[in-house]
Every structure is written in C-alpha cells, then in structure tokens.
Amino acid sequence: MATNLRGLCRLNISLANNAFFKYNFINVGVRCMYTERDLGVSSYENTRYVFRNQFMTIENTFREKMQEICQDQNGVVYTEDLKAMIHLAQANESDMQLLNNMLEKYIQKQEEKKFGKYIFGPVVMRMYYHLNQPEYALEAFDNNALKESFDYRTSFRILMCLLYKNNMYKEMREVYQKVLDKNGMDYIRSCNVLMYAGCLKENTPEALEYALGHWKQQYDKMKPSIRSCSLLSCLAIKNNKPEIALDILSTISLDRIMSVRSLKMLAYLHLGRYIQIIPILKRGLEEDNVRVKSHYFFADVMYELEEKLKAENVEESKQLLNLIEQARKHDFIQTNYTLEEFILRPVIFTNRDRGASENTDDKRRFRNRQQYQSQEKTELKNYF
C-alpha cells in the first residue's frame, strides 16, 4: 500500500486534496456493494422512528407482554405485534431471543390458519442489517421453522450484504451455495456479484477455486456480467493466475471499459508480455474524447507498470514510458480511486431498474403487500 502511495505522488496525484476522494467513496466501496437506500434499510429506519415514538412510554411493558405470550402454549402473536417488535428491537441478546420466539410463534399460528400471512423475511433482514447483527441473521436464515419467510431474493441479498460488511466471506459462500442448490441460478441472477466481491475480498486460493467453479457453471447457463468477470479476473491476478484472468476477460466484448482495459494491462504485466500493453495504451490515448471517461487509466496500475519497467530490462520500456508520460500529460490517469476500489464500488440503480423486476417472488410479495399493506418495496433489478 505504501509503495502504491509513493507511486501516486510520482504521478503528480493529490488524492488528499481531491473532493471526491474525501467524500468517503473508498469506505463505501469497500464495505458495501449496495446502498442502504437500495436495500430498503433507509425506509426501515424511517418506519422504526415512527414505532419508537408510538411505543415510547409502553416499550418495556410491551416486551414483557410478548414474553408472556411466547411462554404460553396457547398464546397468539398477531401481525401488528410482530411488526412492532421488528421495529423496536435493540442489539442485545434479550431482544434478539424474544424476536426469534415471536417469529416462531407467529409462523406456527399462521400455518394452522392456512391463509395468507405477513411476509416479514425482508423486513427482519433489514432490522439485522440496521443493528449490525450478522450472527443472529444467519441463525434466523438457517432456522427451519422460518425458512419459507426468508425465501425471497431480497432477504438473501440483504443477508449477503450484511455478511460482506462484516468481512464474513466464508459465510457468504456457504449461504450462497445453499440458496443456489435450493433455488438455482435463475433465482440468484444479479446477486452473484455479491459472491464474486466476497471472494475477491477474501482473496484466498479456496475463494478463487470456488469463484472459478461457479463462473464456469454460470457461463454455461447465462453469460456472467462485466462486473462479475472483472471481480473474478482481479482475484485471479492477485492469486498469481494472470493467464486465467485473460481467459475470463476475453469473454467481454466491451474492452473499452476502463476496468477491463486495466485488468488486461495488469495480466500482461504479470506475464511479462509488455508488447501486448502497447496497443491498449495507444487505443486509449488516440480516442481523445473528454466525454468518454472509460478511456482513462488507473493510477495504481500505471504506477505498477512504470516501476516494473524501471526495475527490469524490458525491450519495450522506452515506448511504454513515453505512452505513460502522454497519459499523464493529457490527464488520462484516474486518481479518484484504485482499480480494485472501482470494481468494488456500490451497484447503482436507475429509475428504470427500480420498477423493472416482475419475477415470481416479486409478484407474491406484491399480493401480500396489498392484503396487509406492508411497507415492502418492489425488488430492484441490478443492471450489472
């Protein structure tokens, strides 16, 4: 890291003075793959505020009453009771256990009645996310008595994001595999980006092996997204498998994308194929269009290339160093974030994406929302 920072300085980069850099982009990119707004957590927090105001003077009494009901074999937990507790729960063992008991009691009674019920799975996952309780979220997700209620892509996505935020990458793979085995590739769809991101952050040979195996399986059924290919290629390079990275990148037709070009440069750099880097740099410099930012090059990649050329006796050294100088002169070097931070940036939704998804579980949740006026949003479709 220190070496990279020295290189950034040599490239006349002033990250500390850059407004975009100061706006916490890196922290967001590293810790989150979806924003809290797109996960529905922000909406949950607003509703939580309303409930806490309503129950301000009776909150403890309400908890005591719910404990009595859960202990009573004939006790009944109503939908409004459950909604209230989901929005009142605090990050302590007492509340987590009470909520779990209420969920099981609620499910039991609803199954006896055999008619529609409140779909609480996504809301509960938002609660765990807000309280930052990944262990309790995993416990609830694996609870056989509650499984049907968490059988929604939204619940799965929020849980994966919560595990990612807490660096629980092995658990991410385990949850991902369970859902994949149960529901198949079509169910997971764009959420596979979360798995690839987790494997990149884990950065182990085991993570690479798992991600590669899944990528091959996915490729036979649906072509992986550019983001997925970029994440896996970066992981392969970091594990000294640049040849695998190039094979993956060769499946992407849009090689003008900044991250794809930079990953190819890194792969060729690690293979010692410097002559292959020349046309990549030339193409970016020749397409001099200030509106097309995909032609930029990442500062950390350019620095690594420059240092490698100075340390080794490379035949193409003079030509490559001249191209690097041209990129610097024309301000073609991206200084806001590194290559890895760029491909780990949060997924961004457009207004079109927000209403686009109409798959089976969305329709089922929509019908329940009409009946019980729950505050669930229509699931978002990731354009990556």
C-alpha positions, 0 to 999 in steps of 0.5 A: 500500500505504501509503495502504491502511495509513493507511486501516486505522488510520482504521478503528480496525484493529490488524492488528499486534496481531491473532493471526491476522494474525501467524500468517503467513496473508498469506505463505501466501496469497500464495505458495501456493494449496495446502498442502504437506500437500495436495500430498503434499510433507509425506509426501515429506519424511517418506519422504526422512528415512527414505532419508537415514538408510538411505543415510547412510554409502553416499550418495556411493558410491551416486551414483557407482554410478548414474553408472556405470550411466547411462554404460553402454549396457547398464546397468539402473536398477531401481525401488528405485534410482530411488526412492532417488535421488528421495529423496536428491537435493540442489539442485545441478546434479550431482544434478539431471543424474544424476536426469534420466539415471536417469529416462531410463534407467529409462523406456527399460528399462521400455518394452522390458519392456512391463509395468507400471512405477513411476509416479514423475511425482508423486513427482519433482514433489514432490522439485522442489517440496521443493528449490525447483527450478522450472527443472529441473521444467519441463525434466523436464515438457517432456522427451519421453522422460518425458512419459507419467510426468508425465501425471497431474493431480497432477504438473501441479498440483504443477508449477503450484504450484511455478511460482506460488511462484516468481512464474513466471506466464508459465510457468504459462500456457504449461504450462497451455495445453499440458496443456489442448490435450493433455488438455482441460478435463475433465482440468484441472477444479479446477486452473484456479484455479491459472491464474486466481491466476497471472494475477491475480498477474501482473496484466498486460493479456496475463494478463487477455486470456488469463484472459478467453479461457479463462473464456469457453471454460470457461463454455461447457463447465462453469460456472467456480467462485466462486473462479475468477470472483472471481480473474478479476473482481479482475484485471479491476478492477485492469486498469481493466475494472470493467464486465467484472468485473460481467459475470463476477460476475453469473454467481454466484448466491451474492452473499452471499459476502463476496468477491463482495459486495466485488468488486461494491462495488469495480466500482461504485466504479470506475464511479462508480455509488455508488447501486448500493453502497447496497443491498449495504451495507444487505443486509449490515448488516440480516442481523445474524447473528454466525454468518454471517461472509460478511456482513462487509466488507473493510477495504481496500475500505471504506477505498477507498470512504470516501476516494473519497467524501471526495475527490469530490462524490458525491450519495450520500456522506452515506448511504454514510458513515453505512452505513460508520460502522454497519459499523464500529460493529457490527464488520462490517469484516474486518481479518484480511486484504485482499480480494485476500489472501482470494481468494488464500488456500490451497484447503482440503480436507475429509475428504470431498474427500480420498477423493472423486476416482475419475477415470481417472488416479486409478484407474491410479495406484491399480493401480500403487500396489498392484503396487509399493506406492508411497507415492502418495496418492489425488488430492484433489478441490478443492471450489472 
